[in-house]
Amino acid sequence: MGKAALKPVTGEVAQKDFAGAVRAYRNDIKPAVSKIGEFAQEVSTATKHVKKNCHIQPAAFKFACKVAEMEEAKRDDLLRGLNGMLKEFGIFMPRDMVDIAEGKPVESVIPAAETPKPKLVTVGNPDDSDLAEAAE
């Protein structure tokens, strides 16, 4: 396969603005990166609190937070896929001695519940006879 013919360069070639790039770095990029670091420290501190005081693994916490923030359709698809993959890998919710002693029932890794049925919205006046007339 041959190469496409190169088009000749027309017009003026823009000059590089090194001083402008350094100004953008010092005035915009560097302060923003510093703010990112501050916020990342706050996130890290809160995550350590969840691990130490709430006794929840950070990976599970972060995953659950990510899932909670998802759009409903994407979340449903992800949870169905995760449920299927866990079953295929043979990964099930374990029952420890405390669960057995307390008589807790076996739980699913992914809780299942009925979702509310979508409600239909009436557009316009429901007493309009325009639709009935149009059908005739």
C-alpha distance (Angstrom), angle and dihedral (degrees) to the residues before:
residue distance angle dihedral
M1 . . .
G2 3.81 . .
K3 3.75 127.6 .
A4 3.77 120.6 -104.2
A5 3.76 114.6 -107.4
L6 3.79 113.0 -96.6
K7 3.77 115.6 -117.5
P8 3.76 114.6 -128.1
V9 3.80 115.3 -109.1
T10 3.75 110.1 -107.2
G11 3.76 128.3 -172.3
E12 3.75 130.7 16.9
V13 3.80 121.3 -33.1
A14 3.80 109.3 -128.0
Q15 3.80 115.0 -116.0
K16 3.78 118.1 -125.1
D17 3.82 113.9 -108.8
F18 3.79 103.8 -149.7
A19 3.81 93.3 166.2
G20 3.81 90.4 52.8
A21 3.79 90.7 50.2
V22 3.83 91.2 52.2
R23 3.85 90.3 48.2
A24 3.82 90.3 51.6
Y25 3.80 90.2 49.5
R26 3.81 94.5 48.4
N27 3.82 97.3 40.0
D28 3.82 102.8 35.7
I29 3.79 115.5 10.0
K30 3.82 102.2 41.7
P31 3.86 95.2 49.0
A32 3.82 90.7 45.9
V33 3.82 91.6 50.9
S34 3.81 88.5 50.0
K35 3.83 90.3 52.8
I36 3.81 89.7 48.5
G37 3.80 88.3 54.9
E38 3.81 91.8 51.2
F39 3.81 92.6 49.3
A40 3.80 91.5 44.7
Q41 3.82 88.2 54.5
E42 3.81 90.4 52.8
V43 3.81 90.8 49.7
S44 3.80 90.8 48.0
T45 3.81 92.3 50.1
A46 3.81 91.9 49.7
T47 3.81 92.0 47.2
K48 3.81 90.6 50.6
H49 3.82 88.4 51.7
V50 3.82 90.2 53.5
K51 3.80 90.6 50.1
K52 3.81 97.1 44.5
N53 3.81 102.7 35.2
C54 3.82 103.0 25.2
H55 3.83 94.6 37.8
I56 3.81 93.8 -135.1
Q57 3.78 122.5 137.8
P58 3.83 110.1 -111.7
A59 3.82 92.7 -130.5
A60 3.83 91.5 55.0
F61 3.80 90.8 45.4
K62 3.82 93.8 49.7
F63 3.82 92.0 46.0
A64 3.81 92.4 49.8
C65 3.82 91.0 48.4
K66 3.80 90.6 49.5
V67 3.81 91.4 49.8
A68 3.82 91.6 46.7
E69 3.81 90.5 56.0
M70 3.82 95.0 49.6
E71 3.78 126.3 107.4
E72 3.82 108.7 -97.3
A73 3.82 97.0 -113.1
K74 3.81 93.2 48.6
R75 3.81 91.0 45.1
D76 3.81 91.9 51.6
D77 3.81 91.1 49.2
L78 3.81 91.8 48.3
L79 3.81 93.4 48.5
R80 3.81 92.8 47.9
G81 3.79 89.9 49.8
L82 3.80 92.7 46.4
N83 3.81 91.4 48.2
G84 3.80 91.3 51.1
M85 3.80 93.4 46.1
L86 3.81 93.2 48.8
K87 3.81 89.8 51.5
E88 3.81 91.3 47.6
F89 3.82 91.2 50.5
G90 3.81 89.8 47.2
I91 3.81 93.0 -118.4
F92 3.78 112.5 151.3
M93 3.80 135.0 167.3
P94 3.81 106.2 -86.7
R95 3.79 122.8 -134.7
D96 3.76 113.9 -138.9
M97 3.79 127.4 -159.5
V98 3.82 92.4 -95.3
D99 3.83 91.9 55.0
I100 3.81 90.6 49.0
A101 3.83 93.2 46.3
E102 3.80 91.2 49.4
G103 3.80 91.2 47.2
K104 3.81 93.6 -122.5
P105 3.79 113.5 169.6
V106 3.79 121.8 -117.3
E107 3.79 109.4 -86.8
S108 3.78 131.5 -152.1
V109 3.79 117.8 -118.8
I110 3.78 86.9 -128.8
P111 3.81 112.8 41.9
A112 3.78 114.9 -132.2
A113 3.80 124.0 -148.4
E114 3.76 138.8 160.9
T115 3.79 112.6 -96.2
P116 3.78 118.8 -141.2
K117 3.78 114.6 -98.4
P118 3.80 114.0 -108.0
K119 3.78 114.3 -101.7
L120 3.78 119.4 -130.1
V121 3.76 117.3 -131.3
T122 3.79 119.5 -138.0
V123 3.78 111.5 -132.3
G124 3.76 116.1 -152.1
N125 3.78 126.4 -10.9
P126 3.83 111.3 -29.9
D127 3.81 89.1 -148.1
D128 3.83 92.4 62.7
S129 3.74 110.7 124.5
D130 3.81 91.9 -163.8
L131 3.79 90.9 97.9
A132 3.79 92.8 50.5
E133 3.80 90.7 48.7
A134 3.79 92.0 47.6
A135 3.79 90.3 53.0
E136 3.81 92.0 56.4
